[in-house]
Amino acid sequence: MTRRPYDVIAIGEVLVELRSEAPLRRARHGTALRLSFSGDALNAAAASAAAGARTALLTAVGDDELGAPLLEHVRALDVDTSLVWRAARPNGAYLLSPDMDADGEREFVYWRTGSAASTLSPGDIERLSGALSSATALVVTGITPALSPSARDATLAAARLVHSAGGHVTYDPNFRGRLTTAAEARDVLAAIAPYTALLTPSSPAETQALLGTADPWKAATRALDLGADAVAVTSGAESVLLCDGKRWWTAPIPPNPGQVDTTGAGDCFAGTVTARLALGDDLGRAVARGIAAASLSVSGRGGTGHIPSFAATAELATRHVRLRPAGPPSLPRLSSATFAAARRPERHRPPEPGIVHLGLGNFHRAHQAVYTAAALAEEDGPWGIVGAAHRSREVVSAMAAQDLLYSVVQIWPGGAQVEVPAVHTEVLVAADEPAALVERIAAPSTRVVTLTVTERGYTCARASSGLDLDSPLVRHDLAEPDAPRTPIGQIVAGLRARARAGGPPISVVSCDNLGGNGELTRRLVREFAAHLPGGDDLLDWIGANAAFPSTMVDRIVPATTDRHRALASARLGLDDRAPVPAEPFSMWVLEDAFAAGRPRWEAGGAIFTADVAGYELLKLRLLNGTHSLIAYLGLLSGRRTIPEAVALPFVESAARSVLAADYLPTLTVPAEIEIGEYVGRLFERFANSALGHRTAQVASDGSLKLPQRLVRPALDHLGSGRMPHHLALTVAAYLRCLAPLPGDDLPAAVRDVRDTARDRLGRLAATAADGAGLVRDALLKERLLGAELGEHSEFVRRTAELYDVLRRHGPEAAVREAGRG
């Protein structure tokens, strides 16, 4: 593994320090002042260097008489000054008094306006991007963005750059009311937190000003809300509370009987922790050593008056700093009683069931259930939902223990909002209770069946788009129709029982990302019914009594993590074991063709239109198709989340190109959509770093998703004599993730991609002579994307070329090659 040039870069201002030997209010002519150099960035950099990290300072230093001795002092602390430049401005300075202010802090008088460091700008970050992107870690405090608007923008640009390159960012808010307002500091905190691996606020004054609470536990949770990976809240000289989004620890700060001056102790903590993380310590050990270094640092005067050696730091940490597992104050479990006691405004429980939903996953619970809750809030009706999980008991058990309640947490950079839909009346596991599920579908009270079972759940044959009669599951269901295992078999069994009982009409509503999902579901249901004894009568009943409206659904809903659970519980004030994270954006477009009524879903913003197909193509291609390319390129670049992937400039460039050049020309935008605004919103959604949407989740099942997303657009371009280069890149990147050639080394994140074609493609790769041979076999021989596209030799050749560029030179080079056309 190539070693990075710098372990740590500290960005910020170095100040000339003038220390009064007497309180300023009693100073007189002739009072002595002591000259030194300090400042948050230098304090942190010096601590980082002392902790063993190769550390550089990134700043502008004034071109005045004190510039040279200032730099000499920086180098004497073993901090590299290669990223420091001289500016035609004075150095900032401050006068430090022994007096204490109202918050118990040393009293400072600053002269910083127009200082050299205040000229920091995004242009400087771009100029030094090579050093920043190759650094292991960045440490920055809230003082730097408070210097000037350009310094604020530079701070955020540096954090984004280091984060997107896979580096660690530590942010110490270091709020100073003399330098900036609390509102401005909160805005910076919200903007930088999603790029931050560790936030280090102090309690109570700073957390109260920036996070709205003096409680360290609540402050830590709110800091995680903002998107930071971990948070360490220091409570004066007493203790540190640490949380990584999953686990909590507390540690006392060992007292220093030789304390002289606490100036810079927080900077020393941040610098030491960042250094030790960069050098490979785990979070707990790094924080323990940071606590020890901060405790030792108060033995000297000024921010760099005493920088402890790492030997002394490690020895004190080993002897006196113990991180003890802890947990936030216990909360009552979410239930009917506790929810009602909290006097929440959301509706508690619908009166009776009227909907059966197949696929009790996160998407349904953050989408259809939320729309149904909004409908019931406006108009009563028998629209409670019976939710059926396919096989997993996890969500069913969690909801059952909470009286079927759970929360949906909308997350965006800088904030979160929680709601409890409270619309489910029963939950069950279809694999355990097939007869019960069939009975619920057949019940006269059921008027709508909805599905979110993913592309795989439809047991659809790739070649014919009809029912996969070769599937063992389908064969089982046809042989034992009263104990079905597939969603299509379960629906048909329910309709069959309903028909036999003379039941009322019903609507079956697919909510999966499939073009023409209503027509597809209708066709598969009818094909299945036709293979059953007495199928003709059942087909007649279905034709007369069952409706299959098409829909388009759109909301990014990632998998739930421990961090989401902690966030939901903190927001609710109740312990929720089944929360669902989601982005704020949501869209549901439906064909208003229901056989027996429906909830007033338009109360939640659902759109009813005759042009569902137009919205389907818009979403399937612009969102889903672009999403796929971002995911594959991100995985090949070692990025585990979509925001991390799209933050790479070449990935964003490829995403914009595939959307504008390859997808957009192949569809007609619905009249209600302003396409510029829609595309802008898409990229805002992709960049929602607070959500943590995993690249592997988006990339999974590409063998089923890509035929839906890119085959028709590719054929449209090829039929007009145009090569869709970025669609070829999408296929090449997919194959590169799923079918590396023997001996190829790919980022570990690629192994998390699930796909039913992985084994088949792996066998092709094992016997392929080269990348071109693999691509030909996958597209032509295996017909991965269908026969028609596989027979376009020029598309196959272009995909093979891009596969080889990905293999030999990496994803950035492949994006450049695709862009050349």
C-alpha positions in Angstrom: 0.0 0.0 0.0 1.4 3.4 -1.0 2.1 5.6 2.0 0.5 9.0 1.9 2.8 12.1 1.9 1.2 13.6 5.1 -0.6 11.8 7.9 -2.3 15.0 9.0 -2.9 18.4 7.6 -4.1 21.2 9.9 -5.8 24.1 8.2 -6.2 27.5 9.9 -4.5 30.6 11.2 -1.3 31.0 13.2 -1.5 34.0 15.5 1.0 36.3 17.1 0.4 35.9 20.8 1.0 38.8 23.2 0.5 37.7 26.8 0.0 40.3 29.5 1.7 39.4 32.8 -1.0 41.4 34.6 -4.8 41.5 34.2 -5.6 44.0 31.5 -8.0 46.0 33.6 -5.1 46.7 36.0 -2.4 47.1 33.3 -0.3 50.3 33.4 2.3 52.0 31.2 5.2 49.7 31.2 3.3 46.4 31.8 5.3 43.6 30.3 4.0 41.5 27.4 5.4 38.2 26.3 5.6 37.4 22.6 4.8 33.9 21.3 3.0 32.2 18.5 -0.1 30.1 18.8 -3.6 29.7 17.3 -5.9 26.7 17.0 -4.4 25.3 13.8 -0.9 25.5 15.1 -1.8 24.0 18.5 -3.5 21.0 16.8 -0.7 20.6 14.3 2.0 20.7 17.0 0.0 18.0 19.0 -0.3 15.9 15.9 3.4 16.0 15.2 4.2 15.2 18.8 1.9 12.2 18.6 4.0 10.8 15.8 2.2 11.9 12.7 3.8 13.6 9.6 2.0 16.8 9.9 1.7 19.9 7.7 0.2 23.2 8.3 -1.9 24.8 5.5 -2.3 28.5 5.9 -1.2 32.0 4.7 1.3 33.8 6.8 1.7 37.6 6.8 4.5 39.2 4.9 5.5 41.3 7.9 8.4 41.4 10.3 7.0 38.6 12.4 6.4 36.2 9.5 9.9 34.7 9.5 10.1 34.0 13.3 6.6 32.6 13.1 7.5 30.1 10.5 10.7 29.3 12.4 8.6 28.4 15.5 6.3 26.2 13.4 9.2 24.2 12.0 10.7 24.0 15.5 7.5 22.1 16.5 8.3 19.5 13.7 5.4 20.8 11.6 6.0 20.9 7.8 5.5 24.4 6.3 5.5 23.4 2.6 1.8 24.2 2.4 2.3 27.7 3.9 2.6 30.8 1.7 3.3 34.4 2.4 0.5 36.9 1.8 0.7 40.7 1.5 -1.3 41.1 4.7 -0.4 41.4 8.4 -0.4 38.4 10.7 -3.3 38.1 13.0 -2.6 38.7 16.7 -4.3 38.5 20.0 -3.6 39.8 23.5 -4.2 37.3 26.3 -5.1 38.4 29.7 -5.0 36.4 33.0 -8.6 37.7 33.5 -11.5 35.3 33.1 -14.6 36.1 31.1 -18.2 35.2 32.1 -17.8 31.6 30.7 -14.7 31.0 32.8 -12.4 31.3 29.8 -9.2 33.4 29.5 -10.0 36.8 28.1 -8.7 37.5 24.6 -8.5 40.7 22.5 -8.1 39.9 18.8 -6.7 41.7 15.8 -7.7 39.5 12.9 -9.8 41.5 10.4 -8.0 41.4 7.1 -5.2 39.1 8.4 -3.2 36.9 6.0 -5.1 33.8 6.9 -8.4 35.5 6.3 -7.5 35.4 2.6 -7.8 31.6 2.5 -10.1 30.7 -0.4 -11.4 27.7 -2.4 -8.8 28.6 -5.0 -6.1 27.8 -2.5 -7.7 24.4 -1.8 -7.8 23.7 -5.5 -4.2 24.7 -5.9 -3.2 22.3 -3.1 -5.7 19.6 -3.9 -3.0 17.0 -4.6 -1.6 17.3 -1.1 -5.1 17.3 0.5 -6.5 14.4 -1.4 -3.4 12.3 -0.6 -3.4 13.1 3.1 -4.7 10.6 5.6 -6.5 13.1 7.8 -7.5 16.8 8.1 -8.0 18.6 11.4 -9.9 21.9 11.4 -11.7 24.0 13.9 -14.6 26.4 13.8 -12.3 29.4 14.1 -11.0 29.0 10.5 -14.4 29.5 8.8 -15.1 32.4 11.1 -12.2 34.4 9.7 -13.9 35.4 6.5 -16.5 34.2 4.0 -13.7 32.9 1.7 -12.1 31.1 4.6 -15.4 29.5 5.3 -15.7 28.3 1.7 -12.1 27.1 1.8 -12.7 25.1 5.0 -15.7 23.3 3.5 -13.9 22.7 0.2 -11.0 21.1 2.1 -13.3 18.9 4.2 -15.2 17.7 1.1 -12.0 17.0 -0.8 -10.3 15.0 2.0 -13.6 13.1 2.7 -14.2 12.3 -1.0 -10.6 10.9 -1.2 -11.3 8.5 1.6 -9.5 10.5 4.3 -10.5 11.3 7.9 -11.8 14.8 8.9 -11.8 16.0 12.5 -13.8 19.1 13.2 -13.6 20.9 16.5 -16.4 23.6 16.5 -14.4 25.8 18.9 -17.1 28.4 19.0 -16.0 31.9 20.0 -18.8 34.4 20.3 -16.3 37.2 19.7 -15.5 35.9 16.2 -18.9 34.7 14.8 -22.5 34.5 15.7 -24.0 31.2 17.0 -26.3 31.1 13.9 -23.3 31.4 11.6 -21.4 28.7 13.6 -24.5 26.4 13.4 -24.7 26.8 9.7 -21.0 25.9 9.3 -21.4 22.9 11.6 -24.4 21.6 9.6 -22.5 22.1 6.4 -19.3 20.3 7.4 -20.7 17.6 9.7 -21.6 15.2 6.8 -17.9 15.1 5.7 -16.6 14.7 9.3 -15.4 11.4 10.8 -15.1 12.9 14.3 -16.8 16.0 15.9 -15.4 17.3 19.2 -17.8 19.8 20.7 -17.5 20.9 24.4 -20.3 21.0 26.9 -22.2 22.9 28.2 -21.8 26.3 26.7 -20.7 25.3 23.2 -23.2 22.4 22.8 -26.0 24.7 24.1 -25.1 27.4 21.5 -24.6 25.1 18.5 -26.7 22.0 19.3 -29.4 23.4 21.5 -28.7 21.4 24.6 -26.2 21.4 27.5 -26.9 17.6 28.0 -23.8 15.7 26.6 -25.9 12.7 25.6 -28.4 14.8 23.6 -25.6 16.8 22.2 -23.9 13.7 20.9 -27.0 12.4 19.3 -27.7 15.7 17.6 -24.2 15.8 16.3 -24.7 12.4 14.8 -28.0 13.7 13.4 -26.0 16.2 11.4 -24.1 13.4 9.6 -20.8 13.0 11.6 -19.5 9.4 11.9 -18.5 9.8 15.5 -18.6 12.5 18.2 -16.6 13.1 21.4 -18.2 15.6 23.8 -15.9 17.0 26.4 -17.4 18.3 29.6 -14.9 20.8 30.9 -12.0 19.2 32.7 -14.2 16.3 33.9 -15.0 13.8 31.3 -15.4 12.9 27.6 -18.5 11.1 26.2 -17.7 9.2 23.0 -20.1 7.6 20.5 -19.5 6.1 17.0 -23.1 5.8 16.1 -23.4 2.3 17.5 -21.5 2.2 20.9 -21.1 4.7 23.7 -18.2 5.2 26.1 -17.3 7.6 28.8 -13.9 8.4 30.2 -12.7 10.7 33.0 -10.1 13.3 32.3 -7.1 12.8 34.6 -6.5 16.0 36.6 -3.2 17.7 36.3 -1.9 19.1 39.6 0.6 21.2 37.8 -2.0 23.1 35.8 -0.8 26.5 34.6 -3.0 27.4 31.6 -5.8 25.6 29.8 -5.3 27.6 26.5 -5.1 25.1 23.6 -6.1 22.0 25.5 -9.0 21.3 23.2 -6.8 21.8 20.2 -4.2 19.4 21.6 -7.0 16.8 22.1 -8.2 17.2 18.5 -4.7 17.1 17.1 -3.6 14.1 19.1 -6.8 12.1 18.3 -6.5 12.8 14.6 -2.8 11.8 14.5 -3.4 8.5 16.3 -6.4 7.7 14.0 -4.2 8.5 11.0 -1.5 6.2 12.4 -3.9 3.3 12.8 -5.2 3.4 16.4 -8.9 2.5 16.8 -11.2 5.3 17.9 -11.3 4.4 21.6 -7.5 4.2 21.9 -7.0 7.4 19.9 -9.5 9.3 22.1 -7.8 8.0 25.3 -4.5 9.3 24.1 -6.1 12.6 23.1 -7.5 12.9 26.6 -4.1 12.2 28.1 -2.3 14.7 25.9 -4.9 17.5 26.6 -4.4 16.9 30.4 -0.6 17.1 30.1 -0.7 20.2 27.8 -2.1 22.5 30.6 1.3 22.4 32.3 2.6 25.3 30.1 1.6 28.8 29.1 0.0 29.4 25.8 -1.3 27.0 23.1 2.1 25.6 22.3 3.7 26.3 25.7 3.8 22.7 26.6 3.2 20.0 23.9 3.7 16.6 25.7 5.8 13.9 24.1 4.0 10.9 22.8 5.8 8.7 25.4 4.4 10.8 28.2 0.9 10.8 26.6 0.9 7.0 26.0 2.1 6.4 29.5 -0.6 8.6 31.1 -3.3 7.1 28.9 -2.3 3.6 29.8 -2.3 4.3 33.6 -5.2 6.7 34.0 -7.6 6.9 31.0 -10.2 4.1 30.9 -13.0 4.3 28.3 -16.0 2.5 29.9 -18.9 1.2 27.8 -22.0 3.3 28.5 -25.3 4.0 27.1 -27.7 7.0 26.9 -30.3 7.2 29.6 -32.7 4.3 29.1 -35.8 5.1 27.2 -39.2 3.3 27.4 -40.0 1.1 24.5 -42.2 2.4 21.7 -45.7 1.0 22.2 -49.3 2.0 22.1 -49.2 3.2 25.7 -45.9 5.1 25.6 -46.8 6.6 22.2 -50.1 7.8 23.5 -48.5 9.1 26.7 -46.1 11.2 24.6 -49.3 12.9 23.2 -48.1 12.6 19.6 -50.4 14.1 17.0 -50.1 11.3 14.5 -53.1 8.9 14.1 -52.8 5.9 16.4 -54.6 3.0 14.6 -57.0 2.7 11.7 -60.3 1.1 12.5 -60.1 -2.0 10.3 -57.8 -3.5 7.7 -58.5 -2.9 4.0 -55.0 -3.4 2.4 -52.7 -6.4 2.3 -49.1 -5.5 1.5 -46.5 -8.0 0.3 -42.9 -7.1 1.2 -42.7 -5.5 4.7 -39.4 -3.9 4.0 -38.1 -0.4 4.6 -39.4 1.0 1.3 -43.0 0.1 2.0 -42.8 1.4 5.5 -41.4 4.7 4.4 -43.5 5.1 1.3 -47.0 3.5 1.0 -47.5 3.4 4.7 -46.7 7.1 5.1 -49.1 8.0 2.2 -51.7 5.9 3.8 -51.2 7.6 7.2 -51.7 11.0 5.5 -54.8 9.7 3.8 -56.3 8.5 7.0 -55.4 11.8 8.7 -57.7 13.6 6.2 -60.4 11.0 5.8 -61.4 8.0 7.8 -61.7 4.7 6.1 -61.1 0.9 6.3 -57.5 1.2 5.1 -55.4 -0.4 7.8 -52.5 -2.5 6.3 -51.8 -6.1 6.9 -48.1 -6.3 6.2 -46.5 -9.6 5.1 -42.7 -10.1 5.2 -41.5 -12.7 2.7 -39.2 -14.7 5.0 -37.4 -12.4 7.4 -38.9 -12.4 11.0 -36.7 -9.4 12.2 -39.1 -6.6 11.3 -42.2 -8.6 12.1 -40.9 -9.4 15.6 -39.8 -5.8 16.3 -43.1 -4.4 15.2 -45.1 -7.0 17.1 -43.2 -6.0 20.2 -44.1 -2.4 19.7 -47.8 -2.8 19.0 -47.1 -2.6 15.3 -45.6 0.9 15.6 -42.3 2.2 14.2 -40.8 5.5 13.2 -39.8 7.0 9.8 -36.8 9.3 10.2 -36.3 11.8 7.4 -32.7 12.7 7.2 -30.9 15.5 5.4 -27.5 17.3 6.0 -28.1 19.4 9.0 -31.3 17.9 10.3 -33.8 15.1 10.8 -37.5 14.7 11.4 -39.4 11.7 12.8 -43.0 10.5 12.3 -44.9 7.4 13.3 -47.3 6.2 10.5 -49.3 3.9 12.8 -51.3 2.3 10.0 -50.5 -1.5 10.3 -53.2 -3.7 11.8 -51.3 -7.0 11.5 -47.9 -8.3 10.5 -46.9 -11.8 9.5 -44.2 -13.8 7.8 -45.5 -15.3 4.5 -43.2 -18.3 4.6 -44.4 -19.3 8.1 -48.1 -18.6 7.6 -49.0 -19.0 3.9 -52.6 -20.0 4.6 -53.1 -16.9 6.8 -51.8 -14.7 4.0 -54.1 -16.2 1.4 -57.0 -15.8 3.8 -56.2 -12.1 4.3 -56.1 -11.5 0.5 -59.4 -13.4 0.1 -61.1 -11.5 2.9 -64.1 -9.4 1.7 -62.7 -6.5 3.7 -59.5 -6.4 1.7 -59.9 -4.0 -1.3 -56.3 -3.4 -2.3 -53.2 -5.6 -2.4 -49.9 -3.7 -2.8 -46.4 -5.1 -3.5 -42.8 -4.1 -2.9 -41.0 -7.3 -3.6 -38.1 -6.1 -5.9 -37.6 -7.2 -9.4 -36.7 -10.7 -8.2 -40.0 -11.2 -6.5 -42.0 -11.3 -9.8 -40.4 -14.6 -10.9 -40.3 -13.3 -14.5 -38.4 -15.0 -17.2 -35.7 -12.7 -18.7 -36.1 -13.9 -22.2 -39.9 -13.7 -22.5 -40.9 -11.3 -19.7 -43.5 -13.9 -18.9 -43.8 -16.2 -15.9 -40.6 -18.2 -15.3 -42.0 -21.7 -15.5 -38.5 -23.1 -15.0 -38.3 -21.6 -11.5 -38.5 -24.2 -8.8 -40.5 -21.8 -6.7 -43.0 -21.3 -9.5 -43.3 -25.0 -10.1 -43.8 -25.6 -6.4 -46.7 -23.0 -6.3 -48.4 -24.5 -9.4 -48.2 -28.0 -7.8 -49.3 -26.7 -4.3 -51.4 -23.6 -5.0 -52.8 -23.4 -1.4 -49.3 -23.1 0.1 -47.6 -20.6 -2.2 -44.1 -19.3 -1.8 -43.9 -16.6 -4.5 -45.7 -13.3 -4.4 -47.5 -14.0 -7.7 -48.5 -17.4 -6.4 -49.8 -15.8 -3.1 -51.8 -13.2 -5.0 -53.4 -15.9 -7.3 -54.2 -18.1 -4.3 -55.9 -15.2 -2.6 -57.9 -14.3 -5.8 -58.8 -17.9 -6.3 -60.2 -18.2 -2.8 -61.9 -14.8 -3.2 -63.5 -16.0 -6.5 -64.8 -19.2 -5.0 -66.4 -17.3 -2.1 -68.0 -14.8 -4.5 -65.9 -12.0 -3.0 -66.0 -8.3 -4.1 -63.6 -6.7 -6.6 -60.1 -5.9 -5.7 -57.1 -4.0 -7.0 -53.5 -5.3 -7.1 -50.9 -2.5 -7.1 -47.3 -3.1 -7.9 -45.0 -0.5 -6.3 -41.7 -1.8 -7.7 -39.3 -0.3 -10.2 -40.6 -2.0 -13.3 -41.7 -0.4 -16.5 -45.5 -0.9 -16.9 -45.6 -2.6 -13.5 -49.4 -2.8 -13.5 -49.6 -4.5 -16.9 -46.7 -6.8 -16.0 -48.3 -7.9 -12.7 -51.6 -8.5 -14.5 -49.9 -10.6 -17.2 -48.0 -12.7 -14.7 -51.1 -13.3 -12.5 -53.1 -14.4 -15.5 -50.4 -16.7 -16.8 -50.1 -18.3 -13.4 -53.9 -18.7 -13.1 -54.1 -20.2 -16.6 -51.9 -23.1 -15.4 -54.2 -24.0 -12.5 -57.1 -26.5 -12.7 -60.2 -24.5 -13.6 -58.0 -21.7 -14.8 -60.5 -20.4 -17.4 -63.1 -19.6 -14.8 -60.5 -17.9 -12.6 -59.3 -15.9 -15.6 -62.9 -14.8 -16.2 -63.3 -13.7 -12.6 -60.0 -11.8 -12.6 -60.9 -10.1 -15.8 -64.2 -8.9 -14.4 -63.2 -8.1 -10.8 -59.5 -7.3 -10.5 -57.7 -4.1 -11.5 -54.0 -3.7 -11.9 -53.2 0.0 -11.9 -49.6 1.0 -12.8 -47.6 3.2 -10.5 -44.3 4.9 -10.2 -42.6 5.2 -6.8 -39.6 7.3 -5.9 -37.9 7.7 -2.5 -34.4 6.8 -1.4 -34.7 4.5 1.6 -31.4 2.9 2.8 -31.0 0.0 5.1 -31.4 0.7 8.8 -28.2 0.9 10.8 -27.5 1.2 14.6 -27.0 4.9 14.0 -30.5 5.3 12.6 -31.9 3.4 15.6 -30.1 5.8 18.0 -31.3 8.8 16.0 -34.9 7.7 15.9 -35.0 6.9 19.6 -33.4 10.2 20.5 -35.9 12.1 18.4 -38.9 10.2 19.7 -37.8 10.0 23.3 -38.8 6.3 23.0 -36.8 3.2 22.2 -37.7 2.2 18.6 -36.2 -1.1 17.4 -37.7 -0.9 13.9 -37.1 2.6 12.6 -36.8 3.4 8.8 -34.4 6.1 7.5 -35.5 8.0 4.4 -34.7 11.1 2.4 -37.2 14.0 2.6 -38.1 13.7 -1.0 -41.0 11.3 -1.9 -43.1 10.8 -5.1 -45.9 8.4 -5.9 -47.6 8.5 -9.3 -50.6 6.2 -9.9 -53.1 5.3 -12.6 -56.6 6.0 -11.0 -58.1 2.7 -12.1 -59.1 1.0 -8.9 -61.8 -1.7 -8.7 -63.1 -1.1 -5.2 -62.1 2.3 -3.9 -58.8 3.4 -2.4 -57.4 5.7 0.3 -57.1 9.4 -0.4 -53.4 9.1 -1.0 -53.4 12.4 -2.7 -53.6 13.9 0.8 -49.9 12.8 1.2 -49.0 14.3 -2.2 -49.6 11.2 -4.5 -50.2 12.2 -8.1 -53.0 10.5 -10.1 -52.5 10.7 -13.9 -53.1 8.9 -17.2 -49.3 9.3 -18.0 -47.8 7.0 -15.4 -45.5 5.7 -18.1 -44.0 9.1 -18.6 -43.1 9.4 -15.0 -41.9 5.7 -14.9 -39.4 6.3 -17.7 -38.3 9.6 -16.1 -37.5 7.9 -12.8 -36.3 4.6 -14.2 -33.7 6.2 -16.5 -32.8 9.5 -14.9 -32.8 8.5 -11.3 -32.3 4.7 -11.3 -30.1 4.5 -14.4 -27.8 7.3 -13.3 -27.8 5.8 -9.7 -26.5 2.5 -11.1 -23.5 4.2 -12.8 -22.7 6.2 -9.7 -22.8 3.0 -7.6 -20.5 0.9 -9.8 -18.0 3.7 -10.3 -18.1 4.5 -6.6 -17.5 0.8 -5.7 -14.6 0.6 -8.1 -13.2 3.7 -6.4 -13.5 2.2 -2.9 -16.5 4.4 -1.9 -19.1 2.7 0.3 -21.8 5.3 0.0 -23.5 7.1 -2.9 -22.7 10.6 -1.5 -19.0 9.7 -1.2 -19.1 8.4 -4.8 -20.8 11.4 -6.4 -18.5 13.7 -4.4 -15.7 12.4 -6.7 -15.6 15.0 -9.6 -15.2 12.3 -12.3 -18.1 10.3 -11.0 -20.4 13.3 -10.9 -19.2 14.2 -14.5 -20.0 10.7 -15.7 -23.4 10.8 -13.9 -24.3 14.1 -15.5 -23.2 12.8 -18.9 -25.1 9.6 -18.9 -28.2 11.5 -17.8 -28.0 14.3 -20.3 -26.5 12.5 -23.3 -27.7 8.9 -23.1 -31.0 8.9 -21.0 -32.7 12.2 -21.4 -33.0 12.2 -25.3 -34.8 8.8 -25.1 -37.9 10.0 -23.2 -40.6 12.6 -23.2 -40.7 14.6 -20.0 -44.2 14.8 -18.4 -45.7 18.3 -18.9 -45.8 18.9 -15.1 -42.0 18.4 -14.7 -39.5 21.2 -15.1 -36.5 19.2 -16.2 -33.8 21.5 -15.0 -35.2 21.7 -11.5 -35.8 17.9 -11.5 -32.2 17.1 -12.5 -30.9 19.6 -9.9 -33.0 17.9 -7.2 -31.6 14.5 -8.3 -28.1 15.5 -7.6 -29.0 17.1 -4.3 -30.5 13.7 -3.4 -27.5 11.8 -4.6 -25.3 14.1 -2.4 -27.4 13.6 0.8 -24.5 12.6 2.9 -26.5 12.4 6.1 -28.5 9.4 4.7 -25.6 7.0 4.2 -27.1 5.2 1.2 -24.7 2.4 0.4 -23.2 1.9 -3.1 -23.5 -1.9 -2.7 -27.3 -1.6 -2.0 -27.8 0.4 -5.1 -25.5 -1.8 -7.2 -27.1 -5.1 -6.1 -29.2 -7.1 -8.6 -27.9 -5.3 -11.6 -28.6 -8.3 -13.8 -32.3 -7.6 -13.1 -32.2 -3.8 -12.9 -30.0 -2.9 -15.9 -32.3 -4.6 -18.5 -35.1 -2.4 -17.2 -33.0 0.8 -17.2 -30.6 0.9 -20.1 -31.5 -1.6 -22.8 -34.2 0.4 -24.5 -32.3 3.7 -24.4 -29.2 1.9 -25.8 -31.1 0.4 -28.6 -32.8 3.7 -29.4 -29.3 5.4 -29.8 -27.8 2.5 -31.7 -30.8 2.4 -34.1 -30.1 6.1 -34.9 -26.5 5.5 -35.5 -25.2 6.9 -32.2 -23.0 5.1 -29.7 -24.3 5.6 -26.1 -20.8 5.7 -24.5 -21.9 6.2 -20.9 -24.4 3.3 -21.1 -21.6 1.1 -22.3 -19.5 2.4 -19.4 -22.4 1.5 -17.0 -22.4 -2.1 -18.4 -18.6 -2.3 -18.3 -18.5 -1.0 -14.7 -21.2 -3.5 -13.7 -19.2 -6.4 -15.2 -16.0 -5.1 -13.6 -17.7 -5.3 -10.2 -19.3 -8.7 -10.7 -16.8 -10.5 -12.9 -13.2 -9.5 -12.3 -10.7 -11.6 -14.2 -8.5 -14.0 -12.2 -5.8 -12.3 -10.1 -7.6 -8.9 -10.2 -7.6 -6.9 -7.0 -10.8 -4.8 -6.4 -11.8 -2.7 -3.4 -13.4 -4.7 -0.6 -16.7 -2.9 -0.9 -17.3 -4.7 -4.2 -17.8 -8.0 -2.4 -20.9 -6.6 -0.7 -22.9 -6.5 -4.0 -25.6 -9.2 -4.2 -26.6 -10.5 -7.6 -28.2 -13.7 -8.8 -25.8 -13.6 -11.8 -22.6 -13.4 -9.8 -21.8 -17.1 -9.9 -22.6 -17.4 -13.6 -20.5 -14.3 -14.5 -17.7 -15.5 -12.2 -17.5 -18.7 -14.2 -17.3 -16.7 -17.4 -14.5 -14.6 -15.9 -12.6 -17.7 -14.8 -12.3 -19.0 -18.3 -12.1 -15.7 -20.3 -8.8 -15.0 -22.1 -9.2 -11.3 -21.5 -11.7 -8.5 -20.8 -13.0 -8.4 -24.4 -13.7 -12.2 -24.2 -15.6 -11.8 -21.0 -17.8 -9.0 -22.3 -18.6 -10.9 -25.5 -19.5 -14.0 -23.6 -21.7 -12.1 -21.1 -23.6 -10.0 -23.6 -23.7 -12.3 -26.6 -23.5 -15.8 -25.3 -25.2 -15.4 -22.0 -27.5 -12.6 -23.3 -27.1 -10.8 -20.0 -29.0 -7.7 -21.4 -31.1 -9.6 -23.9 -30.5 -10.9 -27.4 -31.1 -7.7 -29.3 -28.5 -5.6 -27.5 -26.0 -8.5 -27.4 -26.1 -8.7 -31.2 -25.0 -5.1 -31.6 -21.3 -5.8 -32.1 -20.2 -2.2 -31.9 -21.9 -1.8 -28.5 -20.2 -5.0 -27.3 -16.9 -3.8 -28.6 -17.2 -0.4 -26.9 -18.2 -2.0 -23.6 -15.2 -4.3 -23.9 -12.9 -1.4 -24.5 -14.2 0.4 -21.4 -13.9 -2.8 -19.3 -10.2 -3.0 -20.2 -9.6 0.7 -19.3 -11.3 0.1 -16.0 -9.1 -2.9 -15.4 -5.8 -1.4 -16.5 -6.2 2.3 -15.5 -9.1 2.6 -13.1 -12.5 4.3 -13.1 -11.3 7.9 -13.6 -9.5 6.9 -16.8 -12.5 5.0 -18.0 -14.7 8.1 -17.5 -12.3 10.2 -19.5 -12.3 7.6 -22.3 -16.1 7.4 -22.3 -16.2 11.2 -22.5 -14.0 11.2 -25.6 -16.6 9.3 -27.5 
